[in-house]
């Protein structure tokens, strides 16, 4: 390996990374009739426990943004959630939980259940400048050409990306008429493949990339932040990638540092890799599915989708951003996006006037 790759100015792993986080999609794709070990189903006992916790919280009279482990108590299910969190943070980086009976509940009750599970993973973080702890991933007819529009507000395909919190979760309330499949890829595998195929490009991925904040600008900050795609810190490789917003920063902000040819090339290679069926894993949401992803090691995407004509049947997912107190250490540069780097108290979007809240509509 060249001396450039080991430069102290660009901290990088000493070589390829092994372990459960360095997975390839085909090795995790179940055979027909089999259930993958990254998917676990809620039992009748789990569902009864969630139902009791929903009723307990509702009886407390607390607002949804005040939900915590005490007013949403879980007993036997806690051990399963602890095992899921360990898999997310220290294993493959994702789990899918199946079988939450959304058909039993109105949106408010389903939201309480999901928020309650979320606080057993970590503190809830705001996923937009309005302070929403509960996000709504649905097509609201937003114009993607508007510089303040977020892609999840449309029905178009999402490019592979990471979110601005340690963990992102999605609960499927309604599926689309067609499309909308989820795709995920290991950023660790992507790193290993770049190292194998084009090692001379890797240093460029450890340089800062100016990234558009989409109009959600914290007090005293620029309308973009600068973050490398790969970050090597405390013996861990963490990924952060939002190509569309990187390109928007180049287009919109004259003072944003210009991308080098190598930075563009390494993004091209990343996109080639994550879109390769030999690398990514595809999964389809069913109603009641809960997907949890570790943003530091998972890139995620979704297909275009076609909605049902009836508004009540249209694709609708609830989203959580979470910060576990036992999360990995991150370098100080993450504070530009995460606000700070203290585990359990980082991530999310806070701008002047933000007030944390829970909204049941997009």
QUILIN-V457597 format. One record per pair of residues at least 12 apart in sequence whose C-alpha atoms are under 10 Angstrom apart, sorted by the first residue. I is the first residue (numbers start at 1). J is the second residue. D is the distance in Angstrom with one decimal. If there is no record, write none. Layout:
# QUILIN-V457597
i	j	d
I	J	D
I	J	D
This chain:
# QUILIN-V457597
i	j	d
1	14	8.8
1	15	8.3
1	195	9.3
1	199	8.0
1	200	9.2
2	199	8.7
2	200	8.2
4	199	10.0
4	200	8.4
4	202	9.5
4	203	7.3
5	195	9.8
5	199	8.1
5	200	7.9
5	201	9.4
5	202	7.4
5	203	6.2
5	204	10.0
5	206	9.9
6	203	9.1
7	203	8.9
9	206	9.8
9	207	9.9
10	203	7.0
10	204	9.3
10	205	9.7
10	206	6.4
10	207	7.6
10	231	9.1
10	232	8.8
11	203	9.1
11	206	7.7
11	230	9.7
11	231	7.6
11	232	5.9
11	233	7.6
12	202	8.9
12	203	8.0
12	205	10.0
12	206	7.6
12	230	8.5
12	231	7.5
12	232	5.4
12	233	8.4
12	235	9.4
12	236	9.7
12	237	8.3
13	191	9.8
13	231	9.2
13	232	6.4
13	233	8.9
13	235	7.6
13	236	8.2
13	237	7.4
14	232	9.9
14	235	9.8
15	191	9.9
15	192	8.2
15	195	7.9
15	196	9.8
16	188	8.8
16	189	8.9
16	191	7.8
16	192	5.3
16	193	8.7
16	194	9.8
16	195	7.2
16	196	8.4
17	188	6.9
17	189	8.1
17	191	8.3
17	192	6.7
17	236	9.4
17	237	8.6
18	188	8.5
18	189	8.9
18	192	8.9
19	90	9.6
19	91	8.0
19	92	8.5
19	188	9.6
20	87	9.3
20	90	8.2
20	91	5.3
20	92	5.1
20	93	8.5
20	188	9.8
21	87	9.5
21	88	9.4
21	89	9.5
21	90	7.8
21	91	5.7
21	92	4.3
21	93	6.4
21	94	9.5
21	186	6.8
21	187	8.5
21	188	6.4
21	189	7.7
21	297	7.2
21	298	8.8
22	91	9.3
22	92	7.4
22	93	9.6
22	185	9.6
22	186	6.4
22	187	7.9
22	188	5.2
22	189	4.8
22	190	8.5
22	191	9.2
22	192	8.1
22	297	9.0
23	92	7.1
23	93	9.8
23	185	8.3
23	186	6.4
23	187	9.4
23	188	8.0
23	189	6.2
23	190	9.6
23	279	7.9
23	280	8.9
23	281	9.5
24	185	7.7
24	186	7.4
24	188	10.0
24	189	7.1
24	190	9.6
24	277	8.9
24	278	6.6
24	279	4.8
24	280	6.4
24	281	7.4
25	183	9.6
25	184	8.3
25	185	7.3
25	186	8.7
25	276	9.4
25	277	7.1
25	278	6.3
25	279	5.2
25	280	4.6
25	281	4.1
25	282	7.6
26	277	7.5
26	278	6.2
26	279	7.3
26	280	7.7
26	281	6.9
26	282	9.3
27	278	9.1
27	279	9.4
27	281	9.0
28	280	9.6
28	281	7.3
28	282	9.7
29	280	9.8
29	281	7.0
29	282	8.0
29	283	8.9
36	96	9.7
37	95	8.8
37	96	9.5
38	84	9.2
38	87	8.8
38	92	8.5
38	93	9.7
38	94	7.3
38	95	5.2
38	96	6.3
38	97	8.6
39	84	10.0
39	94	9.3
39	95	6.0
39	96	4.7
39	97	5.8
39	98	7.0
39	289	9.7
39	290	9.7
39	291	9.2
40	80	9.6
40	84	9.3
40	95	7.9
40	96	6.6
40	97	5.2
40	98	6.2
40	99	8.7
41	96	8.5
41	97	5.8
41	98	4.7
41	99	5.7
41	100	8.4
41	289	9.2
42	77	9.1
42	80	9.7
42	97	7.0
42	98	6.2
42	99	5.4
42	100	6.7
42	101	9.4
43	77	9.7
43	98	9.6
43	99	7.9
43	100	9.3
44	99	9.4
44	100	9.9
45	76	8.6
45	77	8.6
46	74	9.3
46	75	9.4
46	76	7.6
46	77	6.1
46	78	9.8
46	80	9.6
46	99	9.8
46	100	9.1
47	77	9.3
47	99	8.4
47	100	6.9
47	101	7.7
49	73	8.8
49	74	6.7
49	75	7.7
49	76	8.1
49	77	7.5
50	72	8.7
50	73	8.7
50	74	7.4
50	75	9.8
50	77	8.5
50	100	9.0
50	110	9.9
50	112	9.6
50	113	6.6
50	114	9.5
50	116	8.8
50	117	8.8
51	101	9.8
51	104	9.8
51	105	9.6
51	109	9.1
51	110	9.7
51	113	7.9
52	72	8.9
52	73	8.7
52	74	8.9
52	113	10.0
53	69	10.0
53	70	9.9
53	71	7.9
53	72	5.2
53	73	5.8
53	74	6.8
53	75	9.8
53	112	8.9
53	113	7.7
53	116	8.2
54	71	9.2
54	72	6.9
54	73	9.0
54	108	9.9
54	109	6.7
54	110	8.5
54	111	9.5
54	112	6.3
54	113	6.0
54	114	9.7
54	116	8.2
55	72	8.9
55	109	8.7
55	112	9.5
55	113	9.8
56	70	9.9
56	71	6.9
56	72	6.8
56	73	8.0
57	70	9.1
57	71	5.4
57	72	5.6
57	73	8.4
57	109	9.8
57	112	7.9
57	113	9.4
57	116	9.0
58	71	9.0
58	72	9.2
58	108	10.0
58	109	8.6
58	112	8.5
59	71	9.3
60	72	9.5
63	112	10.0
63	357	8.8
63	358	8.4
64	108	9.1
64	111	8.6
64	112	6.9
64	115	7.9
64	116	9.3
64	133	9.3
64	134	9.6
64	357	7.7
64	358	6.1
64	359	8.9
65	112	9.7
65	115	8.6
65	124	8.8
65	132	9.0
65	133	7.2
65	134	8.9
65	356	7.0
65	357	5.4
65	358	5.6
65	359	9.3
66	115	9.9
66	356	9.7
66	357	8.8
66	358	9.4
67	112	8.1
67	115	7.2
67	116	6.6
67	118	9.6
67	119	7.5
67	124	9.6
68	115	8.6
68	116	6.7
68	117	9.4
68	118	9.1
68	119	5.8
68	120	7.8
68	122	9.7
68	123	8.7
68	124	9.7
69	116	7.2
69	117	8.8
69	118	9.5
69	119	6.4
69	120	6.3
69	121	9.8
69	122	9.8
70	116	9.8
70	119	9.9
70	120	10.0
71	116	8.7
72	112	8.6
72	113	8.4
72	115	9.0
72	116	5.7
72	117	8.4
72	119	8.7
72	120	9.0
73	116	8.3
73	117	9.6
73	120	9.2
74	116	8.9
74	117	8.8
74	120	8.7
77	117	9.5
78	117	9.0
78	120	7.5
78	121	9.6
81	97	10.0
81	117	8.0
81	118	9.6
81	120	7.4
81	121	7.3
82	120	8.3
82	121	7.7
84	96	9.1
84	97	9.1
84	121	9.0
84	292	8.9
85	120	9.3
85	121	6.6
85	122	9.5
85	167	9.6
85	292	8.9
85	293	9.8
85	294	9.4
85	324	8.7
85	326	9.6
85	327	9.8
86	121	9.9
86	326	9.5
86	327	9.8
87	293	10.0
87	294	9.4
88	166	9.9
88	167	8.2
88	292	7.4
88	293	6.6
88	294	5.7
88	295	9.5
88	297	9.3
88	298	9.7
88	327	10.0
89	166	8.9
89	167	8.7
89	293	9.0
89	294	6.4
89	295	9.6
89	296	8.9
89	297	8.9
89	324	9.1
89	326	8.6
89	327	6.8
89	328	7.8
90	294	9.4
90	297	10.0
90	327	9.2
90	328	9.1
91	294	9.7
91	297	9.9
92	186	8.2
92	188	10.0
92	293	9.4
92	294	8.8
92	297	8.4
92	298	8.7
93	167	9.3
93	185	9.9
93	186	8.1
93	292	8.3
93	293	6.0
93	294	5.0
93	295	8.1
93	296	8.4
93	297	6.3
93	298	6.5
94	167	9.2
94	168	9.7
94	169	9.7
94	184	9.2
94	186	9.8
94	291	7.4
94	292	5.5
94	293	4.5
94	294	6.2
94	295	9.3
94	297	9.2
94	298	7.8
95	169	9.7
95	290	8.3
95	291	6.0
95	292	5.5
95	293	6.9
95	294	9.4
96	169	9.5
96	170	9.4
96	171	9.8
96	283	9.4
96	285	9.3
96	289	6.8
96	290	5.6
96	291	4.5
96	292	6.4
96	293	8.9
97	171	9.2
97	288	8.4
97	289	5.7
97	290	4.9
97	291	6.3
97	292	8.3
98	171	9.7
98	172	10.0
98	285	9.1
98	286	7.9
98	287	8.5
98	288	6.3
98	289	4.6
98	290	6.4
98	291	8.7
99	286	8.7
99	287	8.0
99	288	5.7
99	289	6.4
99	290	8.7
100	113	9.2
100	114	9.6
100	171	9.0
100	172	9.5
100	173	9.8
100	286	10.0
100	287	8.0
100	288	4.6
100	289	6.6
100	290	7.9
101	173	9.6
101	287	8.0
101	288	5.9
101	289	9.2
102	171	9.5
102	172	8.5
102	173	6.5
102	174	9.0
102	287	6.9
102	288	5.4
102	289	9.2
103	173	8.5
103	174	9.8
103	287	8.4
103	288	8.3
106	173	10.0
107	173	8.2
107	318	9.7
107	360	7.1
107	361	9.4
108	359	9.3
108	360	6.7
110	171	9.0
110	173	8.4
110	288	9.2
110	318	9.3
111	134	7.9
111	171	8.9
111	173	9.7
111	318	7.6
111	319	9.7
111	358	9.1
111	359	9.5
111	360	7.8
112	134	9.9
112	358	9.9
114	134	9.1
114	169	9.1
114	170	9.0
114	171	7.3
114	290	8.5
114	318	8.3
114	319	9.0
114	320	8.3
115	133	8.5
115	134	7.6
115	318	9.7
115	319	9.4
115	320	7.6
115	358	9.5
118	167	9.7
118	168	9.7
118	169	8.1
118	292	9.8
118	320	7.1
118	321	8.3
118	322	6.8
118	323	9.4
118	324	9.6
119	320	9.9
119	322	7.8
119	323	9.1
119	324	8.8
120	322	9.7
120	324	8.7
121	167	8.9
121	322	7.0
121	323	7.6
121	324	5.8
121	325	8.5
121	326	9.5
121	344	9.7
122	166	9.5
122	167	8.9
122	321	9.1
122	322	5.5
122	323	4.9
122	324	3.9
122	325	6.2
122	326	8.6
122	327	9.2
122	343	9.4
122	344	6.3
122	345	9.0
123	321	8.4
123	322	5.5
123	323	5.1
123	324	6.4
123	325	7.9
123	343	9.7
123	344	6.1
123	345	7.0
123	346	8.9
123	347	9.9
124	165	9.5
124	167	9.7
124	320	7.0
124	321	5.9
124	322	4.7
124	323	6.5
124	324	9.0
124	344	9.0
124	345	9.0
124	346	9.7
124	347	9.2
124	348	8.5
124	356	9.7
125	164	9.4
125	165	7.5
125	166	9.7
125	167	9.8
125	168	9.9
125	320	7.5
125	321	5.2
125	322	5.7
125	323	7.1
125	344	9.7
125	345	8.5
125	346	7.8
125	347	6.4
125	348	4.9
125	349	7.6
125	350	9.2
125	356	8.6
126	164	9.7
126	165	9.2
126	320	8.4
126	321	7.0
126	322	9.0
126	347	8.0
126	348	4.7
126	349	5.5
126	350	7.0
126	354	8.9
126	355	9.1
126	356	6.8
126	357	8.4
126	358	9.5
127	163	8.9
127	164	8.0
127	165	8.5
127	168	9.7
127	319	8.4
127	320	7.6
127	321	6.5
127	322	9.7
127	347	8.8
127	348	5.4
127	349	5.8
127	350	8.7
127	356	9.9
128	150	9.6
128	216	7.4
128	348	7.3
128	349	5.4
128	350	7.5
128	351	8.8
128	354	8.9
128	356	9.8
129	215	8.8
129	216	5.6
129	217	8.1
129	218	8.7
129	348	8.8
129	349	5.6
129	350	5.7
129	351	5.7
129	352	8.3
129	353	8.4
129	354	6.0
129	355	8.6
129	356	9.4
130	216	9.1
130	349	8.6
130	350	8.1
130	351	8.1
130	352	9.5
130	353	7.9
130	354	5.4
130	355	6.6
130	356	7.5
130	357	8.2
130	358	10.0
131	348	8.8
131	349	7.3
131	350	6.9
131	351	8.6
131	353	8.9
131	354	5.2
131	355	5.2
131	356	4.3
131	357	5.9
131	358	8.1
131	359	9.5
132	319	9.9
132	320	9.3
132	321	9.9
132	348	9.7
132	349	9.3
132	354	8.9
132	355	8.1
132	356	6.0
132	357	5.2
132	358	5.5
132	359	6.6
132	360	9.7
132	362	9.5
133	319	8.3
133	320	6.6
133	321	7.3
133	322	9.2
133	348	9.0
133	355	10.0
133	356	6.6
133	357	6.1
133	358	5.6
133	359	8.0
134	170	9.9
134	318	6.6
134	319	5.8
134	320	5.6
134	321	8.1
134	356	9.8
134	357	8.0
134	358	5.6
134	359	6.6
134	360	7.8
134	361	9.4
134	362	9.3
135	152	9.8
135	169	9.8
135	170	9.0
135	317	8.2
135	318	5.6
135	319	4.5
135	320	6.3
135	321	8.6
135	358	8.4
135	359	8.0
135	360	8.7
135	361	8.7
135	362	7.2
136	152	8.3
136	153	8.2
136	170	9.2
136	171	9.7
136	316	6.9
136	317	5.9
136	318	4.9
136	319	6.0
136	320	9.1
136	359	8.8
136	360	8.2
136	361	7.1
136	362	5.3
137	150	9.9
137	151	9.2
137	152	5.4
137	153	6.3
137	154	8.5
137	155	9.5
137	170	8.5
137	171	9.6
137	172	9.3
137	315	8.2
137	316	5.9
137	317	5.0
137	318	6.1
137	319	6.8
137	362	7.9
138	151	9.6
138	152	6.4
138	153	5.5
138	154	6.6
138	155	7.3
138	174	9.7
138	176	9.8
138	307	9.7
138	314	8.0
138	315	6.0
138	316	5.0
138	317	6.6
138	318	8.8
138	362	7.8
139	151	9.1
139	152	7.1
139	153	4.8
139	154	4.2
139	155	5.2
139	156	8.6
139	305	9.5
139	306	9.9
139	307	8.5
139	314	8.5
139	315	7.7
139	316	8.2
139	362	9.4
140	152	9.0
140	153	5.5
140	154	6.2
140	155	8.5
140	362	7.8
141	153	7.0
141	154	6.0
141	155	8.1
142	154	5.9
142	155	9.2
144	156	9.0
146	214	9.2
147	212	9.1
147	213	9.5
147	214	6.0
147	215	7.4
147	245	9.6
147	248	8.2
147	252	8.9
148	212	9.7
148	213	8.6
148	214	4.7
148	215	5.5
148	216	8.1
149	214	7.1
149	215	8.9
150	214	7.5
150	245	9.9
151	244	9.8
152	302	9.7
152	317	9.9
153	362	8.7
154	304	9.1
154	305	9.4
155	176	9.7
155	179	9.6
155	180	8.2
155	302	9.7
155	303	8.6
155	304	5.8
155	305	5.7
155	306	7.3
155	307	8.2
155	315	9.1
156	180	8.9
156	302	8.6
156	303	7.1
156	304	4.5
156	305	6.8
156	306	9.2
157	179	9.4
157	180	7.9
157	181	9.6
157	301	7.5
157	302	5.7
157	303	4.6
157	304	4.1
157	305	7.6
158	180	9.5
158	182	9.6
158	183	9.7
158	244	9.7
158	300	8.4
158	301	5.2
158	302	5.3
158	303	6.6
158	304	7.5
159	183	9.9
159	241	9.9
159	242	8.2
159	243	7.8
159	244	7.7
159	271	8.5
159	274	9.7
159	275	9.4
159	299	9.3
159	300	7.8
159	301	5.5
159	302	7.4
159	303	8.9
160	183	8.2
160	184	7.8
160	185	8.4
160	241	7.8
160	242	7.5
160	243	8.2
160	244	9.6
160	270	9.3
160	271	7.6
160	274	7.3
160	275	8.3
160	298	9.4
160	299	5.6
160	300	5.0
160	301	4.6
160	302	8.0
161	184	9.4
161	185	9.8
161	239	9.5
161	240	7.5
161	241	5.1
161	242	5.0
161	243	7.3
161	244	9.0
161	245	9.9
161	271	9.9
161	274	10.0
161	295	8.8
161	298	8.5
161	299	5.1
161	300	5.6
161	301	6.7
162	187	9.8
162	229	10.0
162	239	7.8
162	240	5.7
162	241	5.5
162	242	6.5
162	243	9.9
162	293	9.4
162	294	8.9
162	295	5.4
162	296	7.7
162	297	8.8
162	298	7.1
162	299	5.3
162	300	6.6
162	301	9.0
163	240	7.9
163	241	8.3
163	242	8.3
163	293	9.6
163	294	9.3
163	295	6.2
163	296	9.0
163	298	9.7
163	299	8.7
163	300	9.0
163	321	8.2
163	347	9.2
163	348	8.9
164	240	8.4
164	241	9.8
164	242	10.0
164	295	7.7
164	296	9.5
164	321	7.9
164	322	9.7
164	334	9.5
164	337	7.0
164	338	6.6
164	346	9.3
164	347	5.7
164	348	5.9
164	349	7.9
165	294	8.6
165	295	6.9
165	296	8.7
165	320	9.4
165	321	5.7
165	322	6.3
165	323	6.5
165	324	9.8
165	337	9.1
165	338	7.1
165	346	7.2
165	347	4.4
165	348	5.8
165	349	9.2
166	293	8.5
166	294	6.0
166	295	5.6
166	296	6.6
166	297	9.6
166	321	7.3
166	322	6.2
166	323	5.5
166	324	7.4
166	327	7.4
166	328	8.9
166	338	9.3
166	343	8.9
166	344	9.0
166	346	8.1
166	347	6.9
166	348	9.2
167	292	6.7
167	293	5.6
167	294	4.7
167	295	5.7
167	296	8.3
167	298	9.7
167	320	8.0
167	321	5.7
167	322	5.1
167	323	6.6
167	324	8.0
167	327	9.5
167	347	9.4
168	291	8.2
168	292	5.8
168	293	5.4
168	294	6.8
168	295	6.9
168	319	7.0
168	320	5.6
168	321	4.7
168	322	6.4
168	323	9.2
169	290	6.9
169	291	5.4
169	292	4.3
169	293	6.4
169	294	9.1
169	317	9.6
169	318	8.0
169	319	5.5
169	320	4.9
169	321	6.5
169	322	7.9
170	285	9.7
170	288	9.8
170	289	7.9
170	290	5.5
170	291	5.2
170	292	6.6
170	293	8.9
170	316	9.8
170	317	6.1
170	318	5.5
170	319	4.6
170	320	6.5
170	321	9.2
171	285	8.9
171	286	9.5
171	287	8.1
171	288	6.4
171	289	5.7
171	290	4.4
171	291	6.6
171	292	9.0
171	316	8.6
171	317	5.3
171	318	5.0
171	319	6.5
171	320	8.6
172	285	6.7
172	286	6.8
172	287	5.2
172	288	5.3
172	289	5.5
172	290	6.6
172	291	8.6
172	315	8.1
172	316	6.4
172	317	4.5
172	318	6.6
172	319	9.0
173	285	9.7
173	286	8.6
173	287	5.5
173	288	6.1
173	289	8.2
173	290	9.7
173	313	9.2
173	314	9.3
173	315	7.5
173	316	5.5
173	317	5.5
173	318	7.3
174	285	9.1
174	286	8.0
174	287	5.8
174	288	8.3
174	289	10.0
174	312	8.5
174	313	6.2
174	314	6.2
174	315	4.8
174	316	5.0
174	317	6.9
174	318	9.9
175	284	9.3
175	285	7.1
175	286	6.8
175	287	6.5
175	288	9.7
175	305	9.5
175	306	9.8
175	307	8.4
175	308	9.0
175	313	7.6
175	314	6.8
175	315	4.6
175	316	6.7
175	317	8.3
176	285	9.5
176	286	10.0
176	304	9.8
176	305	6.4
176	306	6.1
176	307	5.0
176	308	6.5
176	313	7.8
176	314	6.0
176	315	4.5
176	316	8.1
177	305	7.5
177	306	5.6
177	307	5.1
177	308	5.2
177	309	8.8
177	313	8.6
177	314	7.7
177	315	7.9
178	303	9.6
178	304	8.7
178	305	5.7
178	306	5.3
178	307	7.1
178	308	8.6
178	315	9.6
179	284	8.8
179	302	8.5
179	303	5.9
179	304	5.9
179	305	4.1
179	306	6.3
179	307	8.8
180	283	9.8
180	284	7.7
180	285	8.2
180	301	9.4
180	302	5.6
180	303	4.6
180	304	5.6
180	305	4.7
180	306	7.9
180	307	9.4
180	315	8.4
181	282	7.0
181	283	6.1
181	284	4.8
181	285	6.8
181	301	8.5
181	302	5.4
181	303	5.4
181	304	8.2
181	305	8.2
182	281	8.4
182	282	5.8
182	283	5.3
182	284	5.9
182	285	7.3
182	291	9.7
182	300	7.3
182	301	6.0
182	302	4.5
182	303	6.8
183	274	9.0
183	275	8.9
183	277	9.8
183	280	6.6
183	281	5.6
183	282	4.5
183	283	6.3
183	284	8.6
183	299	8.4
183	300	5.6
183	301	5.0
183	302	5.6
183	303	8.0
184	274	8.0
184	275	9.4
184	279	9.0
184	280	5.6
184	281	5.4
184	282	6.6
184	283	8.3
184	293	8.8
184	298	6.5
184	299	5.6
184	300	4.3
184	301	6.3
184	302	8.5
185	273	8.9
185	274	5.9
185	275	8.6
185	276	9.4
185	277	9.7
185	279	6.5
185	280	4.5
185	281	6.3
185	282	9.0
185	297	8.4
185	298	5.7
185	299	5.2
185	300	6.5
185	301	8.8
186	239	9.3
186	274	8.2
186	279	7.9
186	280	7.4
186	281	9.1
186	294	9.8
186	295	9.7
186	296	9.4
186	297	5.8
186	298	4.8
186	299	6.3
186	300	8.9
187	229	9.6
187	230	8.6
187	237	8.7
187	238	7.8
187	239	6.1
187	240	8.8
187	241	9.5
187	270	9.0
187	273	9.8
187	274	8.5
187	295	9.1
187	296	7.8
187	297	5.1
187	298	5.5
187	299	6.3
187	300	9.9
188	230	9.4
188	236	9.9
188	237	7.2
188	238	8.0
188	239	8.0
188	296	9.2
188	297	6.2
188	298	8.1
188	299	9.9
189	273	9.1
189	274	9.3
189	279	7.7
189	280	9.6
189	297	9.1
189	298	9.6
190	239	9.7
190	269	9.0
190	270	6.7
190	271	9.5
190	272	9.8
190	273	6.5
190	274	7.2
190	279	8.1
190	280	9.8
190	297	9.8
190	298	9.9
190	299	9.7
191	205	9.3
191	230	8.1
191	237	9.0
191	239	9.1
191	270	8.5
191	273	9.8
193	269	9.4
193	270	9.1
193	273	7.9
193	279	9.5
194	266	8.2
194	269	7.5
194	270	7.9
194	273	8.7
197	269	9.5
198	265	10.0
198	266	8.7
198	269	8.8
199	266	10.0
200	262	8.9
200	266	9.6
201	261	9.8
201	262	6.1
201	263	7.7
201	264	9.7
201	265	7.5
201	266	5.9
201	267	9.7
201	269	9.3
202	230	8.9
202	262	8.7
202	263	9.0
202	266	7.2
203	230	9.3
203	262	8.7
203	263	8.9
203	266	9.3
204	228	8.5
204	229	8.8
204	230	9.3
204	259	9.6
204	260	8.1
204	261	9.0
204	262	5.9
204	263	5.2
204	264	8.8
204	265	8.9
204	266	7.0
204	267	9.4
205	227	9.7
205	228	6.1
205	229	5.3
205	230	5.8
205	231	8.6
205	239	9.7
205	241	10.0
205	262	8.5
205	263	6.4
205	264	9.4
205	265	9.6
205	266	6.6
205	267	8.0
205	270	9.7
206	227	8.6
206	228	5.0
206	229	6.1
206	230	5.2
206	231	6.3
206	232	8.4
206	239	9.8
206	263	9.3
207	226	9.0
207	227	7.5
207	228	5.0
207	229	7.5
207	230	8.2
207	231	9.0
207	259	9.8
207	260	9.9
207	263	8.1
208	225	9.0
208	226	5.2
208	227	4.5
208	228	4.1
208	229	7.5
208	230	9.3
208	231	9.8
208	257	8.8
208	259	9.2
208	263	9.5
208	333	9.3
209	224	9.6
209	225	8.0
209	226	5.1
209	227	5.2
209	228	5.6
209	229	7.4
209	241	9.2
209	242	9.6
209	243	9.3
209	245	9.9
209	246	6.6
209	247	9.5
209	249	9.1
209	250	9.6
209	256	8.9
209	257	7.8
209	258	8.6
209	259	7.2
209	260	9.8
209	263	8.2
210	223	9.7
210	224	6.1
210	225	5.5
210	226	4.3
210	227	6.6
210	228	8.7
210	245	8.5
210	246	5.8
210	247	8.5
210	248	9.2
210	249	6.2
210	250	7.5
210	253	9.4
210	255	9.8
210	256	6.1
210	257	6.5
210	258	8.2
210	259	8.4
211	223	8.6
211	224	5.1
211	225	5.3
211	226	6.0
211	227	7.4
211	228	9.8
211	241	9.1
211	242	7.3
211	243	8.1
211	244	8.6
211	245	5.3
211	246	4.3
211	247	7.6
211	248	7.4
211	249	5.5
211	250	8.3
211	253	10.0
211	256	8.7
211	337	9.7
212	224	4.4
212	225	6.8
212	226	9.0
212	242	9.0
212	243	9.8
212	244	8.7
212	245	4.9
212	246	6.1
212	247	8.1
212	248	6.1
212	249	4.7
212	250	8.5
212	251	9.6
212	252	8.3
212	253	8.6
212	256	9.5
213	225	7.0
213	245	7.5
213	246	9.5
213	248	9.5
213	249	8.4
213	337	8.9
213	349	9.5
214	245	7.7
214	248	8.8
214	249	9.1
215	351	9.8
216	349	7.4
216	350	8.0
216	351	6.4
216	352	9.2
217	337	10.0
217	349	8.5
217	350	7.9
217	351	5.8
217	352	8.1
218	336	9.5
218	337	9.2
218	339	8.7
218	349	7.7
218	350	6.0
218	351	4.2
218	352	6.4
218	353	9.8
218	354	9.6
219	350	8.5
219	351	6.0
219	352	5.9
219	353	9.7
220	351	9.6
220	352	9.6
221	336	8.4
221	337	10.0
221	351	9.6
222	253	9.8
222	255	9.9
222	256	9.5
222	336	9.8
223	249	8.5
223	252	9.6
223	253	8.2
223	256	9.5
224	245	9.0
224	246	8.9
224	248	9.6
224	249	6.6
224	250	9.9
224	252	9.7
224	253	8.2
224	255	9.9
224	256	7.7
224	336	9.3
224	337	9.3
225	246	9.5
225	249	9.1
225	256	9.0
225	333	9.8
225	334	9.7
225	335	9.8
225	336	6.1
225	337	6.7
226	246	9.2
226	256	8.8
226	257	8.9
226	333	8.3
226	334	9.0
226	336	7.2
226	337	8.3
227	239	9.8
227	240	7.5
227	241	8.7
227	246	9.8
227	333	7.0
227	334	7.2
227	335	9.8
227	336	7.8
227	337	8.2
228	240	7.0
228	241	8.2
228	333	8.9
228	334	9.4
229	241	5.5
229	242	8.6
229	243	9.6
229	263	9.7
229	266	9.7
229	267	8.9
229	270	10.0
230	296	9.2
230	297	9.9
231	296	9.3
231	330	8.4
231	331	7.8
231	333	9.3
231	334	9.4
232	330	8.8
232	331	8.2
233	328	9.4
233	329	7.4
233	330	6.5
233	331	6.1
233	332	9.8
234	328	8.6
234	329	6.9
234	330	7.9
234	331	8.4
235	328	10.0
235	329	9.5
236	296	9.5
236	297	9.8
236	328	8.0
236	329	8.4
236	330	8.7
237	296	7.8
237	297	7.7
237	330	9.6
238	294	9.8
238	295	8.2
238	296	4.5
238	297	5.9
238	298	9.1
238	328	9.4
238	329	9.9
238	330	8.2
238	331	9.8
239	294	10.0
239	295	7.3
239	296	4.9
239	297	5.8
239	298	7.7
239	299	8.1
240	295	7.5
240	296	6.7
240	297	8.5
240	298	9.1
240	299	8.3
240	334	9.6
241	267	9.1
241	270	9.6
241	295	9.5
241	296	9.7
241	298	10.0
241	299	7.7
241	300	10.0
242	267	10.0
242	299	9.6
243	264	9.7
243	267	7.5
243	268	9.7
243	270	10.0
243	271	9.1
246	259	9.2
247	259	9.1
247	264	9.7
274	299	8.0
274	300	9.0
274	301	9.4
275	301	9.5
280	299	9.3
280	300	9.2
280	301	10.0
281	300	9.6
282	300	9.9
282	301	9.5
282	302	9.0
283	302	9.6
284	302	9.6
285	317	9.7
287	315	9.9
287	316	9.6
287	317	9.3
288	317	9.6
289	317	9.6
290	317	9.4
290	318	9.2
290	319	9.5
291	319	9.5
292	319	9.7
292	320	9.0
292	321	9.6
292	322	9.8
293	321	9.9
294	322	9.7
294	327	9.9
295	321	10.0
296	328	9.2
296	330	9.6
316	362	9.8
318	360	9.3
318	361	10.0
318	362	9.6
321	347	8.0
321	348	7.1
322	344	8.2
322	345	9.3
322	346	8.8
322	347	7.9
322	348	8.5
323	342	9.4
323	343	6.7
323	344	4.6
323	345	6.3
323	346	6.3
323	347	6.9
323	348	9.0
324	343	6.5
324	344	4.7
324	345	8.2
324	346	9.2
325	342	8.3
325	343	4.9
325	344	3.8
325	345	7.5
325	346	9.6
326	343	6.5
326	344	7.1
327	342	9.1
327	343	5.6
327	344	7.2
328	341	9.7
328	342	9.6
328	343	7.2
329	341	7.4
329	342	7.8
329	343	7.0
330	342	8.2
330	343	8.5
334	346	9.2
334	347	8.8
335	347	8.4
337	349	7.9
337	350	9.8
338	350	9.3
